[in-house]
Each structure stands twice: as C-alpha cells, then as structure tokens.
C-alpha cells in the first residue's frame, strides 16, 4: 500500500509539472515581441506568506520579513536584446523608528526570469515547476492578470497597496501616546473636518479627540483576529518600534480573489427533505414571527436527531449546517455539498485549491452563477510603471514605508513625514 501511494504521488507531480510547462509555453514563451512590448509599462505585485505555502488562511498577521513580496515586470536584456520577465521575491526590513523598507538585493528571497523555459531540474534564474509548482502557477496568474488588464486599455493605478505594519507591545505595557500625521488625519476624518481645521475648537478639545482616536486604534491582545498575544498598534500611529516586542505585517486588507466556480461542473447530492414532518412533530410553524429565535438549543439538537433518523442511510453525507438549512427550507430538496468538497477541489488548480477554504467552496456552491472567492490568497495588483520606475518613497506611498522593487536599488531610509491627505 505504501509503495502504491508513493508511485501515485510521483505520477501526479509529473503530470502537474508537465501541465505547468505546457501552459508556460503557450501563454508566455510563444508571445510575440509586439505583445511583450505592450506589457513593458505594466508590472504586478502580490505576496506569499513565506512558510512554504501559498495561502494566508488563519495567518493574516505575519512577523515582519517572513512574508515575500513577489514582483513581476517586463524588460529587455541590454546586451543581447532578449526579452526578460524578472520575477523577484523581496522581504521587508524594519527600521528603528517603525518605518519599513521593501527591496534591495540584501532582502531578496529569489530572482527568476519567467521568459526562460521552466525545467524540472532548473537552477539559477530558471523556474523549477517540480520543486515549487505553486510559485510557477502564481507567476503564470500574475502574467495573465497583467495581460488582461493591459488589453482592457483602462488606466492602471501607479501606487501599490502594501500590508499594514503593526507594532506588538506587552498587553500590560502599551506604547505612550504620541501625535503623528496619521493620527491627526484619522481624528479629522472622524469628525468630518479638514485636517488643517482640526484645532479650531481649542487645544483641550483637540487633545481629548486625539487621545480618544489613539485609544480606538489600539488592538487588545484578546481582540478577535489577534492571535499574536500582543497589544497591536499601526506603525503609522506609533514610532516606538524600539519598545515593541515584535513587528508584524497585516495582510487582512489584501486577501481574497474571485475565480472560476467549480460548482458549475459538479452535481451535488440531492435528497428528499423530511423537514415538514419533523417541524410538525415538534409543533413548529415557520410562518410565525420570531419562532426560530424561541427554539432552545436542546430542542434544536432533538430536531437534528429526528432529521437524521428520517434520512436514514443518507445522514452520513450531511453536515450539521446542512441539516439546519433543510429545516429552515422544508419546501426545498436537500442539497448536500459537503460530501462533494473533494470533487469540487479536484476541479481547481493546486494554487487556487490551497487558497480556498471549505467554507469558500460551500458558499460558492450555493451560488454557482457567481465566482468562487478564494479568501486565503493574496490579490494580484497590476500597476503602471511610472517615470520613477518601481521605486516608491514614503511620499509616493503616503505611508511610513519605502519600496525599492527594481533590482539593484540601494536601501533608502523612509522619510519621517508624508502627505496628511492619505489615510492610515
């Protein structure tokens, strides 16, 4: 049995590798020089969590420098004239004052050229689809997204969206209150006035407003979604990075992308719904207002057991939420999707399957006409290359962040100030 499983896995990897190589050849290597030139003014960025996986499921907060910023751009070799598609992986570096720098050769995680033909035993700048298939698939998705965006002829954004930088402090030793430009902007936005009118009502009132706003942006260690054990505050509001126990990148605002819904190609298990008889046995009339709110947990559990008794041999195929959905819609047949999860995943590519949770698939299955939303994957941003290239100082980003995404750019310390018109 062990030998059989090993052989099966080996065949599966080989098939996946060949599929990625064929797709790369069709999509990228066969592209004409004219088509390549059309893409020269575009580039794409996204992120990977940096833990040998492709998804951020349950890990939207990553220690700074753990995740990898992936940059794909288009160029030409100055010596040979050969077209190039640099694919670089960059990590973040924190500065002592809480500012963060992306880029520079010292922070490079990898440096490939997607214009070269991928090979299973490749080294150097050639992508290896056998060693890291999810990265090769991501590169192909980034290239396809660039191509689609450029063909739409719409104006591309010029400024990338980067993760929030969060400083982590001991729960019993929060950072001291301080007033940075981002705090003033947030306070002005909260009361609906321009930031230059913030002090119009006197220093006492503005001090109270700023302190209240500051308190609202402190995330307690036990807050929902905060699994770090630290009290968190955005580095846009706090420059006390030296006191922080740890610095994090928060990717929650960059996650989730729509893609093809596999429910369109899968037929779920359909069963006759016995809910009407069960509801009658428990003397429940769904037409009465708030009847559901008055059902005790014990009664709900008893109704679920009664439903499973009625369903008999089919009950192992149904999850608890599907049973309760059937009780709420007694006029409809039971549509069982949980037992089809493996089939749904089998219709997806390896990368999308890894980025989509079971709940993502079930939500999409209930609405086959809509896309599947893969909540664990980082979105791909397609941007226009400006005169400054891929170099973004804190003034352009409107944040205490600096990003040098071009190869060979030296690290530059971010400026301490930035335009207050930008949000935190």
NUFILUM-604164 format. One line per 5 residues: their letters; for each residue x, y, z of N, C-alpha, C. Coordinates in pm, whole numbers, m for minus. Layout:
BEGIN
a = X,Y,Z,X,Y,Z,X,Y,Z | ...
This chain:
BEGIN
xxxxx = 83,m121,0,0,0,0,86,126,0 | 194,126,80,283,242,85,349,263,m50 | 393,153,m114,458,165,m244,361,222,m347 | 238,176,m342,136,222,m437,111,373,m420 | 99,420,m297,75,562,m273,192,646,m323
xxxxx = 316,599,m299,434,672,m343,437,685,m494 | 408,575,m562,409,577,m707,301,672,m760 | 185,669,m697,75,755,m740,112,902,m722 | 177,936,m611,216,1074,m586,319,1119,m689 | 412,1030,m723,515,1064,m820,454,1093,m957
xxxxx = 357,1011,m999,289,1034,m1126,214,1167,m1124 | 148,1194,m1013,71,1318,m1002,161,1440,m1015 | 277,1441,m949,371,1553,m957,420,1569,m1099 | 452,1461,m1168,500,1468,m1305,394,1526,m1397 | 270,1487,m1380,162,1541,m1460,144,1690,m1434
xxxxx = 151,1728,m1308,138,1869,m1274,253,1951,m1334 | 374,1898,m1326,490,1967,m1380,476,1987,m1530 | 436,1882,m1598,421,1892,m1744,311,1990,m1781 | 204,1989,m1705,95,2082,m1733,140,2226,m1717 | 217,2256,m1612,268,2390,m1590,364,2432,m1701
xxxxx = 448,2338,m1746,541,2370,m1854,468,2399,m1984 | 365,2320,m2014,289,2344,m2136,217,2478,m2131 | 158,2509,m2015,88,2637,m2001,184,2753,m2016 | 302,2739,m1957,403,2846,m1965,443,2870,m2110 | 460,2762,m2184,498,2774,m2325,390,2842,m2406
xxxxx = 264,2800,m2386,153,2858,m2463,131,3005,m2427 | 137,3035,m2299,98,3168,m2252,210,3270,m2263 | 332,3232,m2232,442,3329,m2218,547,3315,m2327 | 598,3193,m2347,711,3176,m2439,672,3198,m2585 | 546,3171,m2619,502,3189,m2758,455,3331,m2787
xxxxx = 462,3419,m2689,416,3557,m2707,507,3630,m2806 | 447,3710,m2890,526,3784,m2989,600,3900,m2923 | 700,3950,m2994,775,4064,m2943,686,4188,m2927 | 591,4204,m3019,500,4318,m3011,412,4308,m2886 | 364,4187,m2857,282,4167,m2738,363,4192,m2611
xxxxx = 490,4150,m2614,578,4174,m2499,597,4324,m2478 | 615,4398,m2585,635,4542,m2575,514,4611,m2514 | 395,4559,m2546,273,4617,m2490,270,4608,m2338 | 339,4507,m2286,337,4484,m2141,450,4556,m2068 | 538,4622,m2141,657,4681,m2079,623,4786,m1974
xxxxx = 512,4854,m1990,476,4961,m1896,391,4912,m1779 | 374,4780,m1768,295,4724,m1658,384,4636,m1571 | 347,4625,m1446,410,4528,m1357,307,4481,m1256 | 335,4370,m1190,238,4311,m1096,307,4282,m964 | 231,4294,m856,282,4260,m723,178,4178,m649
xxxxx = 225,4090,m565,140,4015,m473,230,3965,m362 | 174,3885,m270,252,3836,m156,229,3687,m136 | 332,3621,m84,323,3484,m35,362,3486,113 | 306,3395,195,331,3402,340,474,3368,381 | 552,3305,293,691,3276,326,711,3156,415
xxxxx = 612,3065,422,624,2946,505,610,2818,421 | 653,2826,296,644,2714,202,500,2680,164 | 410,2774,186,272,2756,142,236,2875,53 | 116,2870,m5,73,2978,m95,m40,3060,m37 | m89,3027,82,m210,3092,134,m188,3154,271
xxxxx = m275,3251,302,m270,3322,430,m385,3281,521 | m441,3163,502,m554,3119,583,m511,3114,731 | m582,3186,816,m555,3192,961,m417,3247,993 | m357,3322,902,m225,3380,928,m210,3514,854 | m312,3598,865,m307,3728,800,m203,3818,866
xxxxx = m170,3794,993,m65,3867,1062,62,3785,1058 | 165,3837,989,292,3766,976,402,3851,1037 | 498,3790,1108,613,3868,1157,682,3939,1041 | 720,4062,1060,779,4139,951,902,4066,896 | 909,4056,765,1020,3986,699,993,3841,671
xxxxx = 884,3786,726,852,3646,699,789,3629,561 | 692,3714,529,624,3706,400,714,3757,288 | 681,3718,166,760,3755,49,675,3836,m47 | 722,3955,m82,658,4036,m184,708,3988,m320 | 616,3947,m407,653,3896,m539,627,4006,m642
xxxxx = 730,4039,m719,720,4143,m821,749,4082,m958 | 659,4101,m1052,678,4056,m1190,676,4177,m1281 | 778,4191,m1366,783,4303,m1459,833,4253,m1594 | 841,4345,m1691,878,4308,m1828,992,4398,m1875 | 1092,4338,m1939,1206,4417,m1985,1277,4352,m2101
xxxxx = 1397,4403,m2130,1482,4352,m2238,1625,4354,m2191 | 1699,4249,m2219,1840,4242,m2184,1918,4342,m2268 | 1989,4432,m2202,2058,4539,m2274,2172,4488,m2362 | 2228,4373,m2330,2340,4319,m2408,2292,4236,m2527 | 2202,4143,m2501,2160,4050,m2606,2031,4093,m2677
xxxxx = 1955,4183,m2617,1827,4221,m2676,1717,4121,m2647 | 1750,4016,m2570,1650,3914,m2537,1548,3973,m2440 | 1420,3941,m2463,1318,3990,m2373,1327,3917,m2239 | 1295,3985,m2133,1304,3929,m1998,1175,3954,m1923 | 1147,3867,m1827,1033,3885,m1736,1085,3858,m1594
xxxxx = 1149,3958,m1533,1202,3938,m1399,1092,3907,m1298 | 1117,3808,m1216,1027,3773,m1105,1111,3771,m979 | 1086,3867,m891,1169,3881,m772,1084,3863,m647 | 1145,3803,m547,1083,3791,m416,1159,3874,m316 | 1091,3967,m248,1155,4061,m156,1092,4053,m18
xxxxx = 1174,4068,83,1124,4068,221,1136,4208,280 | 1054,4234,379,1052,4366,445,1160,4372,552 | 1216,4492,568,1314,4518,674,1265,4632,760 | 1249,4613,891,1203,4722,977,1316,4817,1012 | 1282,4944,1024,1376,5047,1068,1355,5071,1218
xxxxx = 1452,5129,1286,1440,5151,1431,1319,5235,1473 | 1273,5326,1385,1161,5412,1422,1026,5355,1380 | 1023,5230,1334,897,5168,1296,867,5176,1148 | 947,5252,1072,930,5254,928,976,5119,871 | 930,5086,752,962,4956,691,1011,4978,549
xxxxx = 1114,4904,511,1170,4912,377,1153,4779,305 | 1101,4784,182,1092,4667,96,1194,4684,m16 | 1276,4581,m38,1364,4584,m153,1510,4590,m115 | 1593,4607,m220,1736,4598,m202,1781,4453,m217 | 1896,4431,m275,1942,4295,m302,1960,4212,m176
xxxxx = 1986,4278,m63,2009,4203,60,1882,4138,113 | 1765,4185,68,1639,4128,116,1577,4035,13 | 1650,4000,m91,1594,3918,m199,1578,3773,m155 | 1456,3719,m173,1430,3579,m143,1454,3491,m265 | 1427,3545,m384,1456,3473,m508,1460,3572,m623
xxxxx = 1517,3530,m734,1531,3615,m852,1527,3525,m975 | 1411,3523,m1044,1393,3437,m1161,1364,3521,m1285 | 1366,3453,m1398,1328,3515,m1524,1224,3424,m1591 | 1098,3469,m1590,990,3388,m1645,993,3381,m1797 | 1081,3458,m1862,1095,3448,m2008,1181,3328,m2048
xxxxx = 1244,3263,m1951,1321,3141,m1976,1230,3020,m1958 | 1253,2917,m2033,1167,2798,m2028,1186,2724,m1895 | 1079,2703,m1817,1091,2629,m1689,1136,2486,m1714 | 1214,2432,m1619,1262,2294,m1629,1256,2228,m1491 | 1227,2099,m1485,1215,2031,m1355,1343,2032,m1273
xxxxx = 1459,2034,m1338,1586,2031,m1265,1659,2165,m1275 | 1582,2273,m1293,1641,2404,m1319,1709,2462,m1196 | 1807,2545,m1223,1874,2623,m1118,1891,2765,m1168 | 1941,2852,m1080,1966,2989,m1120,1838,3065,m1143 | 1828,3131,m1258,1714,3216,m1287,1597,3142,m1351
xxxxx = 1610,3014,m1375,1505,2937,m1440,1409,2881,m1336 | 1280,2900,m1358,1178,2848,m1267,1177,2696,m1271 | 1154,2635,m1155,1151,2490,m1143,1010,2446,m1104 | 928,2399,m1200,790,2362,m1168,777,2236,m1085 | 881,2155,m1076,876,2035,m992,906,2069,m847
xxxxx = 997,2162,m826,1038,2197,m690,938,2291,m624 | 882,2389,m702,791,2488,m644,677,2516,m743 | 585,2420,m759,478,2438,m857,385,2555,m826 | 359,2582,m697,267,2690,m664,324,2826,m706 | 457,2843,m697,517,2969,m740,507,2983,m892
xxxxx = 532,2874,m965,521,2880,m1111,378,2913,m1152 | 281,2852,m1086,142,2883,m1118,109,3027,m1084 | 161,3077,m971,138,3216,m934,196,3310,m1039 | 317,3282,m1086,380,3365,m1190,292,3368,m1314 | 239,3254,m1352,152,3249,m1470,23,3329,m1447
xxxxx = m31,3322,m1327,m151,3400,m1295,m119,3550,m1297 | m4,3590,m1246,35,3731,m1248,51,3781,m1391 | 115,3700,m1474,133,3738,m1614,m1,3749,m1685 | m90,3651,m1661,m221,3654,m1725,m302,3776,m1679 | m291,3810,m1550,m362,3927,m1499,m310,4054,m1562
xxxxx = m177,4064,m1577,m118,4179,m1645,m170,4191,m1787 | m170,4080,m1859,m215,4079,m1997,m362,4124,m2007 | m445,4071,m1919,m587,4107,m1922,m608,4254,m1891 | m536,4305,m1791,m553,4445,m1752,m506,4540,m1862 | m394,4507,m1924,m342,4593,m2031,m435,4592,m2151
xxxxx = m491,4476,m2185,m580,4466,m2300,m709,4544,m2279 | m749,4563,m2153,m871,4639,m2126,m854,4787,m2154 | m727,4828,m2170,m695,4967,m2210,m738,5070,m2106 | m773,5026,m1988,m805,5121,m1883,m678,5173,m1818 | m689,5285,m1749,m571,5340,m1682,m539,5258,m1558
xxxxx = m417,5213,m1548,m375,5132,m1434,m333,5220,m1318 | m353,5174,m1195,m302,5251,m1080,m150,5252,m1080 | m93,5349,m1013,53,5362,m1009,113,5332,m873 | 29,5327,m770,81,5308,m634,34,5174,m580 | 124,5084,m541,82,4954,m488,26,4967,m347
xxxxx = m65,4878,m314,m117,4868,m178,m34,4765,m103 | 26,4807,4,113,4721,84,47,4691,219 | 88,4584,285,24,4549,413,46,4655,520 | m48,4663,613,m30,4749,729,85,4696,813 | 160,4785,872,267,4747,963,218,4768,1105
xxxxx = 221,4661,1185,168,4665,1320,281,4640,1421 | 286,4723,1524,383,4706,1632,316,4629,1746 | 386,4528,1797,332,4447,1905,397,4478,2038 | 314,4513,2137,363,4550,2270,307,4454,2375 | 372,4445,2492,314,4365,2600,176,4420,2637
xxxxx = 79,4335,2664,m57,4383,2697,m59,4479,2816 | 34,4461,2909,36,4546,3029,134,4663,3017 | 192,4684,2899,286,4794,2879,263,4858,2742 | 149,4924,2724,117,4983,2594,212,5097,2559 | 219,5133,2432,306,5245,2393,250,5377,2446
xxxxx = 338,5474,2459,296,5606,2506,223,5680,2394 | 127,5759,2435,50,5839,2339,143,5936,2267 | 128,5944,2134,204,6040,2055,119,6083,1936 | 152,6198,1881,73,6253,1770,158,6253,1644 | 129,6158,1554,190,6154,1422,88,6203,1319
xxxxx = 130,6237,1199,36,6288,1098,m84,6197,1075 | m62,6065,1078,m174,5971,1052,m281,5983,1160 | m242,6007,1284,m339,6022,1392,m422,6149,1372 | m358,6256,1333,m430,6380,1307,m528,6362,1191 | m485,6292,1087,m574,6268,973,m693,6184,1017
xxxxx = m669,6078,1096,m779,5991,1141,m877,6068,1229 | m825,6153,1316,m912,6231,1404,m997,6329,1323 | m935,6394,1225,m1009,6489,1142,m1117,6417,1062 | m1084,6301,1011,m1182,6223,935,m1298,6181,1023 | m1270,6149,1150,m1374,6102,1242,m1480,6210,1268
xxxxx = m1438,6337,1269,m1535,6444,1297,m1574,6519,1170 | m1521,6475,1056,m1564,6531,928,m1515,6671,899 | m1390,6701,937,m1335,6834,907,m1201,6817,837 | m1156,6916,760,m1022,6910,702,m917,6908,812 | m806,6844,785,m705,6827,889,m649,6962,934
xxxxx = m648,7064,845,m595,7194,886,m692,7274,973 | m814,7221,991,m913,7284,1080,m926,7210,1212 | m837,7116,1235,m854,7027,1349,m848,7099,1483 | m768,7203,1493,m753,7271,1622,m842,7392,1639 | m945,7405,1557,m1027,7525,1560,m1104,7542,1690
xxxxx = m1132,7434,1761,m1213,7442,1884,m1130,7444,2011 | m1001,7469,1998,m918,7481,2118,m834,7359,2146 | m725,7380,2218,m628,7274,2243,m682,7163,2332 | m768,7200,2428,m820,7099,2520,m905,6996,2445 | m994,7046,2360,m1083,6956,2285,m1005,6873,2185
xxxxx = m906,6933,2119,m829,6858,2020,m745,6750,2090 | m693,6781,2207,m614,6681,2280,m701,6563,2319 | m824,6591,2365,m915,6483,2402,m952,6398,2280 | m979,6466,2167,m1013,6394,2045,m898,6305,1999 | m778,6358,2001,m662,6280,1957,m638,6160,2049
xxxxx = m657,6178,2179,m637,6067,2272,m746,5960,2254 | m869,6003,2230,m977,5907,2206,m952,5830,2076 | m906,5901,1974,m877,5835,1847,m762,5736,1863 | m660,5776,1936,m546,5688,1965,m593,5559,2032 | m680,5573,2132,m729,5455,2206,m807,5361,2115
xxxxx = m880,5417,2019,m960,5334,1929,m872,5250,1836 | m751,5295,1810,m663,5223,1718,m568,5127,1789 | m579,5116,1920,m504,5014,1994,m583,4884,1990 | m525,4777,1941,m594,4648,1929,m552,4560,2047 | m644,4528,2139,m608,4448,2256,m556,4310,2217
xxxxx = m481,4250,2307,m423,4118,2280,m529,4011,2264 | m646,4031,2326,m753,3931,2318,m860,3967,2215 | m833,4065,2128,m930,4104,2027,m946,3994,1923 | m1065,3986,1864,m1090,3885,1762,m995,3905,1644 | m932,3798,1600,m839,3805,1488,m696,3833,1529
xxxxx = m674,3873,1654,m538,3899,1702,m488,3774,1774 | m410,3695,1706,m356,3572,1762,m210,3585,1803 | m162,3709,1812,m20,3731,1842,10,3728,1991 | m91,3754,2075,m67,3767,2218,m15,3905,2257 | m2,3994,2160,49,4128,2186,m61,4232,2166
xxxxx = m46,4346,2232,m128,4462,2202,m72,4524,2075 | m158,4552,1978,m111,4595,1847,m153,4739,1820 | m64,4811,1750,m97,4945,1702,m25,4964,1569 | m91,5032,1476,m30,5056,1346,94,5143,1360 | 197,5110,1283,320,5190,1285,297,5329,1228
xxxxx = 184,5350,1157,151,5483,1110,118,5576,1226 | 77,5519,1340,37,5597,1456,145,5599,1565 | 247,5518,1550,341,5499,1661,484,5482,1606 | 577,5557,1663,718,5549,1621,805,5478,1724 | 742,5410,1821,818,5349,1932,854,5204,1903
xxxxx = 907,5180,1784,938,5043,1743,1045,4980,1832 | 1132,5059,1890,1238,5003,1975,1180,4933,2099 | 1062,4979,2143,999,4918,2261,913,4798,2224 | 881,4783,2097,792,4675,2055,861,4540,2070 | 783,4441,2113,835,4305,2123,851,4243,1985
xxxxx = 760,4281,1894,765,4225,1760,691,4318,1665 | 729,4312,1538,664,4391,1434,600,4295,1336 | 478,4328,1293,402,4239,1205,360,4311,1077 | 340,4233,973,273,4279,852,130,4224,856 | 34,4311,838,m108,4274,842,m162,4270,699
xxxxx = m192,4149,650,m235,4131,511,m387,4123,497 | m460,4145,604,m605,4123,600,m674,4207,493 | m621,4325,463,m683,4410,362,m645,4375,220 | m559,4275,201,m511,4240,67,m553,4100,24 | m631,4032,106,m659,3891,80,m793,3870,10
xxxxx = m798,3763,m68,m920,3719,m134,m925,3761,m280 | m951,3664,m369,m965,3697,m510,m1074,3609,m571 | m1148,3662,m669,m1252,3583,m736,m1191,3495,m844 | m1248,3378,m864,m1201,3288,m968,m1317,3198,m1012 | m1290,3110,m1105,m1393,3022,m1160,m1454,2935,m1050
xxxxx = m1587,2921,m1056,m1661,2845,m954,m1675,2700,m999 | m1612,2604,m928,m1618,2464,m970,m1756,2401,m955 | m1846,2468,m881,m1982,2414,m864,m2056,2406,m997 | m2010,2482,m1097,m2073,2477,m1228,m2048,2343,m1298 | m1946,2270,m1252,m1911,2144,m1317,m1936,2024,m1227
xxxxx = m2002,2044,m1113,m2025,1936,m1017,m2173,1932,m982 | m2228,1813,m975,m2368,1795,m935,m2372,1748,m790 | m2440,1821,m701,m2444,1781,m560,m2540,1665,m538 | m2530,1605,m422,m2625,1503,m380,m2756,1571,m341 | m2868,1526,m401,m2999,1582,m368,m3085,1475,m302
xxxxx = m3150,1516,m192,m3231,1423,m114,m3369,1484,m88 | m3466,1397,m72,m3599,1442,m32,m3592,1499,109 | m3652,1614,127,m3643,1684,255,m3758,1643,348 | m3725,1577,462,m3830,1537,557,m3861,1644,661 | m3816,1769,638,m3827,1873,740,m3972,1904,777
xxxxx = m4065,1898,679,m4204,1932,710,m4260,1842,818 | m4232,1711,807,m4283,1617,908,m4217,1640,1043 | m4088,1671,1044,m4016,1695,1170,m4068,1822,1237 | m4087,1928,1160,m4139,2053,1216,m4278,2033,1275 | m4360,1954,1207,m4495,1928,1257,m4489,1848,1387
xxxxx = m4398,1751,1393,m4385,1669,1514,m4343,1753,1635 | m4268,1859,1611,m4222,1946,1720,m4311,2070,1735 | m4423,2073,1662,m4521,2181,1672,m4456,2317,1644 | m4384,2324,1533,m4318,2449,1494,m4374,2495,1360 | m4421,2620,1357,m4475,2682,1237,m4383,2797,1197
xxxxx = m4308,2779,1090,m4209,2879,1049,m4275,3010,1005 | m4405,3008,981,m4472,3131,938,m4492,3229,1054 | m4483,3179,1175,m4499,3267,1291,m4374,3351,1311 | m4390,3480,1349,m4273,3567,1366,m4184,3522,1482 | m4055,3528,1460,m3952,3501,1561,m3960,3360,1620
xxxxx = m4022,3268,1548,m4034,3133,1602,m3897,3066,1615 | m3806,3097,1522,m3673,3037,1528,m3597,3085,1651 | m3614,3214,1684,m3541,3270,1799,m3584,3206,1931 | m3703,3148,1935,m3754,3091,2060,m3726,2942,2076 | m3655,2883,1981,m3622,2740,1990,m3497,2723,2077
xxxxx = m3508,2645,2182,m3394,2621,2271,m3291,2533,2203 | m3169,2533,2257,m3063,2452,2200,m3096,2303,2212 | m3157,2264,2325,m3194,2123,2343,m3296,2080,2238 | m3391,2167,2210,m3493,2134,2111,m3433,2128,1970 | m3340,2220,1943,m3273,2219,1812,m3194,2091,1792
xxxxx = m3125,2047,1899,m3048,1921,1891,m3141,1803,1867 | m3255,1803,1934,m3352,1695,1917,m3409,1692,1775 | m3431,1810,1718,m3481,1819,1581,m3377,1767,1481 | m3251,1797,1508,m3145,1747,1419,m3141,1594,1422 | m3154,1536,1543,m3155,1390,1555,m3274,1330,1480
xxxxx = m3389,1396,1493,m3509,1348,1423,m3490,1353,1272 | m3426,1458,1222,m3399,1468,1079,m3308,1356,1032 | m3207,1325,1111,m3113,1219,1072,m3181,1082,1074 | m3273,1064,1169,m3348,937,1171,m3432,924,1044 | m3497,1033,1004,m3580,1032,883,m3496,1007,757
xxxxx = m3375,1061,757,m3290,1049,638,m3224,911,628 | m3211,844,739,m3161,707,739,m3019,695,687 | m2999,614,582,m2864,584,532,m2796,706,471 | m2871,810,437,m2811,928,375,m2749,1024,477 | m2777,1003,604,m2734,1100,706,m2582,1121,714
xxxxx = m2496,1022,688,m2351,1049,696,m2303,1152,594 | m2380,1175,489,m2338,1268,385,m2370,1413,419 | m2442,1437,528,m2489,1571,561,m2422,1626,686 | m2376,1750,678,m2319,1817,794,m2430,1885,874 | m2396,1928,994,m2496,1989,1082,m2561,2112,1020
xxxxx = m2480,2198,956,m2538,2319,898,m2633,2286,783 | m2606,2178,710,m2697,2139,602,m2830,2086,655 | m2824,2020,770,m2948,1973,834,m3033,2093,874 | m2972,2193,937,m3048,2309,982,m3097,2393,864 | m3018,2401,757,m3065,2470,637,m3190,2400,582
xxxxx = m3191,2267,586,m3307,2191,538,m3429,2218,625 | m3409,2231,756,m3521,2260,845,m3581,2398,817 | m3498,2492,779,m3546,2628,752,m3613,2640,616 | m3590,2543,527,m3650,2546,392,m3717,2412,363 | m3824,2378,435,m3886,2246,420,m3946,2222,281
xxxxx = m3970,2330,206,m4031,2314,74,m3928,2277,m33 | m3800,2286,0,m3694,2259,m98,m3627,2125,m71 | m3575,2059,m174,m3498,1936,m151,m3366,1970,m82 | m3308,1871,m16,m3179,1891,49,m3069,1882,m55 | m2986,1984,m60,m2870,1984,m149,m2745,1968,m65
xxxxx = m2681,1854,m76,m2566,1823,9,m2436,1851,m68 | m2366,1955,m25,m2241,1991,m91,m2118,1946,m14 | m2128,1932,118,m2008,1896,194,m1949,1763,149 | m2034,1671,112,m1982,1542,69,m1917,1552,m70 | m1936,1668,m136,m1876,1687,m270,m1753,1778,m265
xxxxx = m1705,1810,m144,m1591,1902,m134,m1468,1850,m208 | m1439,1722,m194,m1322,1666,m263,m1337,1678,m415 | m1457,1656,m463,m1482,1669,m607,m1466,1814,m652 | m1517,1907,m572,m1502,2048,m604,m1355,2088,m611 | m1278,2044,m512,m1135,2078,m511,m1063,2016,m630
xxxxx = m1108,1898,m671,m1045,1832,m784,m1059,1908,m915 | m1153,2001,m922,m1173,2082,m1041,m1085,2207,m1042 | m1018,2235,m931,m937,2356,m918,m790,2327,m942 | m716,2430,m977,m571,2416,m983,m517,2404,m841 | m394,2357,m829,m335,2335,m696,m327,2466,m618
xxxxx = m293,2575,m685,m279,2703,m616,m413,2754,m564 | m516,2751,m649,m647,2801,m607,m705,2712,m498 | m687,2581,m511,m737,2490,m409,m676,2518,m273 | m547,2552,m271,m481,2582,m144,m531,2712,m85 | m570,2807,m169,m614,2939,m121,m761,2944,m83
xxxxx = m838,2842,m121,m981,2841,m93,m1011,2749,25 | m1081,2799,125,m1122,2717,240,m1245,2636,204 | m1278,2539,290,m1401,2463,269,m1523,2555,269 | m1523,2655,358,m1636,2747,363,m1646,2831,236 | m1531,2867,178,m1533,2938,50,m1602,2853,m56
xxxxx = m1568,2725,m60,m1625,2635,m160,m1775,2615,m138 | m1815,2601,m13,m1957,2581,17,m2038,2706,m16 | m1983,2823,14,m2051,2947,m20,m2069,2959,m171 | m1962,2927,m244,m1969,2934,m390,m2065,2830,m446 | m2071,2711,m382,m2157,2604,m433,m2304,2643,m424
xxxxx = m2339,2723,m324,m2479,2764,m309,m2519,2869,m412 | m2419,2930,m478,m2446,3032,m582,m2356,3003,m703 | m2387,2899,m777,m2299,2858,m888,m2279,2965,m995 | m2373,3056,m1010,m2359,3159,m1113,m2256,3265,m1076 | m2216,3269,m948,m2119,3368,m903,m1981,3306,m892
xxxxx = m1875,3387,m891,m1739,3332,m881,m1713,3270,m744 | m1614,3184,m739,m1559,3137,m612,m1466,3245,m559 | m1481,3279,m432,m1394,3378,m369,m1295,3303,m281 | m1169,3298,m324,m1064,3228,m250,m1007,3322,m145 | m1052,3309,m22,m1022,3407,83,m880,3401,133
xxxxx = m809,3292,110,m675,3278,165,m563,3324,75 | m595,3362,m49,m491,3405,m142,m479,3556,m146 | m357,3604,m168,m335,3747,m177,m370,3794,m319 | m438,3907,m329,m476,3960,m458,m354,4001,m540 | m367,3995,m669,m263,4039,m761,m295,4181,m804
xxxxx = m201,4272,m785,m218,4411,m826,m138,4436,m953 | m204,4489,m1053,m137,4528,m1178,m126,4679,m1179 | m4,4728,m1201,21,4872,m1191,96,4922,m1314 | 92,5052,m1331,162,5117,m1442,300,5162,m1395 | 400,5129,m1473,536,5173,m1441,548,5322,m1475
xxxxx = 584,5403,m1379,595,5548,m1400,739,5586,m1426 | 764,5717,m1437,900,5765,m1462,997,5728,m1353 | 947,5709,m1231,1033,5671,m1119,1059,5521,m1115 | 1013,5450,m1216,1034,5305,m1217,953,5237,m1109 | 1016,5141,m1043,949,5067,m937,1000,5110,m800
xxxxx = 1040,5235,m790,1094,5288,m665,989,5380,m602 | 945,5345,m480,838,5419,m414,887,5467,m278 | 902,5599,m264,939,5651,m133,812,5674,m50 | 829,5716,73,714,5732,161,621,5843,115 | 676,5941,40,591,6046,m13,494,5993,m116
xxxxx = 539,5904,m205,451,5846,m307,351,5750,m244 | 396,5674,m145,308,5574,m83,212,5636,18 | 246,5755,68,161,5816,170,167,5742,301 | 278,5676,327,293,5595,448,438,5597,492 | 463,5547,612,599,5538,662,662,5408,611
xxxxx = 663,5396,480,711,5276,411,786,5320,287 | 892,5248,254,968,5274,131,984,5141,59 | 964,5142,m73,972,5018,m151,1059,5039,m274 | 1171,4968,m281,1258,4967,m399,1242,4831,m464 | 1159,4822,m567,1125,4694,m627,1209,4663,m750
xxxxx = 1289,4759,m796,1380,4734,m907,1506,4668,m856 | 1561,4577,m935,1684,4508,m894,1799,4607,m887 | 1876,4593,m778,1995,4674,m764,1974,4807,m695 | 1850,4844,m666,1825,4970,m597,1876,4960,m453 | 1955,5057,m406,2004,5052,m268,1894,5083,m169
xxxxx = 1900,5027,m48,1801,5060,54,1805,5209,86 | 1689,5272,97,1678,5414,128,1590,5429,251 | 1638,5505,346,1560,5525,468,1434,5605,437 | 1316,5558,480,1193,5633,455,1193,5768,525 | 1124,5862,466,1112,5994,527,1023,5986,651
xxxxx = 1045,6078,743,968,6076,867,827,6132,848 | 807,6213,746,675,6272,723,622,6231,588 | 493,6252,569,429,6215,443,298,6292,434 | 237,6298,316,117,6381,300,3,6338,391 | m57,6434,460,m166,6401,553,m295,6367,481
xxxx = m301,6395,351,m425,6361,278,m444,6213,267 | m340,6133,285,m352,5989,274,m407,5930,403 | m485,5822,389,m540,5756,507,m438,5664,569 | m460,5628,695,m370,5535,763,m400,5394,724
